[in-house]
Amino acid sequence: MTKEEAQSILEQLRNKELESYTVTKEDFLDFRSVLVAQDDVKSFRGNAQHGGAAIYTYEPGWTK
């Protein structure tokens, strides 16, 4: 996964074009490096799955 792909996915989650996105174990580190650079990183929720995948959603305010 490229940084541009990860950024595009995050934008789609943010704009509700995607409800959720599953990140594979192989793409996790690349995706995470882009995710943690976001101003609204705490609005993204990751749910770990068996086998190393993670499902991300955009839920502003879920940490409050």
WOKA-V136871 format. One record per helix or strand of 2 or more residues. SS is the DSSP state (H for helix, E for strand). FROM is the first residue (numbers start at 1). TO is the last residue. If there is no record, write none. Layout:
SS;FROM;TO
SS;FROM;TO
//
This chain:
H;3;14
E;21;23
H;28;35
H;41;43
E;44;48
H;50;52
E;54;58
//
